[in-house]
Amino acid sequence: MVKVEFLGPINKNAMEVEITNLSELSSILKNDEQVSTWLETCAVAINDTLISSKDVALNDGDRISLLPPVCGG
């Protein structure tokens, strides 16, 4: 089981899912209206490390964070 956190303006409570890679998570979240619009623009971190591939293997207890783009100065 991995924990998925939605940061910033996504405004969704964390969830726990049984998945083995980010491609599976992407498939799940594409069906979620509240999150699907953010998927193309979010950075993704696993256990606080930014990643760039959906093929990263996930382990039980991992924490995935979806980080939407922000602006500020």
C-alpha positions as a printed NumPy array, in Angstrom:
array([[  0.   ,   0.   ,   0.   ],
       [  1.317,   3.463,  -0.895],
       [  0.115,   6.847,   0.301],
       [ -0.692,   9.524,  -2.282],
       [ -0.641,  13.175,  -1.194],
       [ -2.149,  16.01 ,  -3.214],
       [ -0.39 ,  19.279,  -2.447],
       [ -1.288,  22.925,  -2.979],
       [ -4.46 ,  23.873,  -4.85 ],
       [ -5.422,  20.307,  -5.79 ],
       [ -7.35 ,  20.3  ,  -2.499],
       [ -7.917,  16.56 ,  -2.141],
       [ -7.373,  14.391,   0.92 ],
       [ -4.532,  11.884,   0.843],
       [ -5.415,   8.367,  -0.241],
       [ -3.875,   4.935,   0.057],
       [ -3.785,   2.587,  -2.93 ],
       [ -2.383,  -0.823,  -3.755],
       [ -0.198,  -0.185,  -6.839],
       [  3.268,  -1.197,  -8.072],
       [  4.166,   1.781, -10.309],
       [  3.086,   5.287, -11.263],
       [  1.429,   4.176, -14.492],
       [ -1.152,   2.373, -12.383],
       [ -1.679,   5.5  , -10.29 ],
       [ -2.099,   7.595, -13.421],
       [ -4.828,   5.234, -14.655],
       [ -6.671,   5.552, -11.341],
       [ -6.395,   9.341, -11.16 ],
       [ -7.504,   9.939, -14.762],
       [-10.981,   8.896, -13.608],
       [-10.999,  11.401, -10.727],
       [-12.47 ,  14.736, -11.858],
       [-10.849,  16.61 ,  -8.991],
       [ -7.337,  15.444,  -9.955],
       [ -7.365,  14.596, -13.674],
       [ -6.9  ,  18.194, -14.831],
       [ -3.687,  18.447, -12.784],
       [ -1.991,  15.255, -14.005],
       [ -0.184,  16.726, -17.014],
       [  1.3  ,  19.656, -15.112],
       [  2.225,  18.166, -11.743],
       [  5.692,  17.175, -10.662],
       [  5.812,  13.87 ,  -8.818],
       [  7.939,  12.928,  -5.829],
       [  8.391,   9.539,  -4.215],
       [  9.518,   9.766,  -0.601],
       [ 10.502,  13.434,  -1.166],
       [ 12.624,  12.701,  -4.279],
       [ 11.423,  14.157,  -7.596],
       [ 11.136,  11.553, -10.328],
       [ 10.605,  11.742, -14.09 ],
       [  9.545,   8.199, -15.074],
       [  6.243,   6.442, -14.502],
       [  8.062,   3.106, -14.473],
       [  9.66 ,   3.576, -11.057],
       [  8.88 ,   0.542,  -8.899],
       [  6.929,   1.337,  -5.751],
       [  7.324,  -0.388,  -2.412],
       [  4.865,  -0.901,   0.397],
       [  4.87 ,   2.243,   2.562],
       [  6.125,   4.643,  -0.135],
       [  4.708,   8.17 ,  -0.146],
       [  3.865,   9.781,  -3.482],
       [  3.359,  13.534,  -3.644],
       [  1.705,  15.349,  -6.541],
       [  3.131,  18.849,  -6.718],
       [  1.179,  21.284,  -8.916],
       [  2.987,  24.22 , -10.493],
       [  2.931,  27.387,  -8.409],
       [  3.86 ,  30.947,  -9.071],
       [  5.175,  33.456,  -6.662],
       [  8.112,  35.578,  -5.967]])
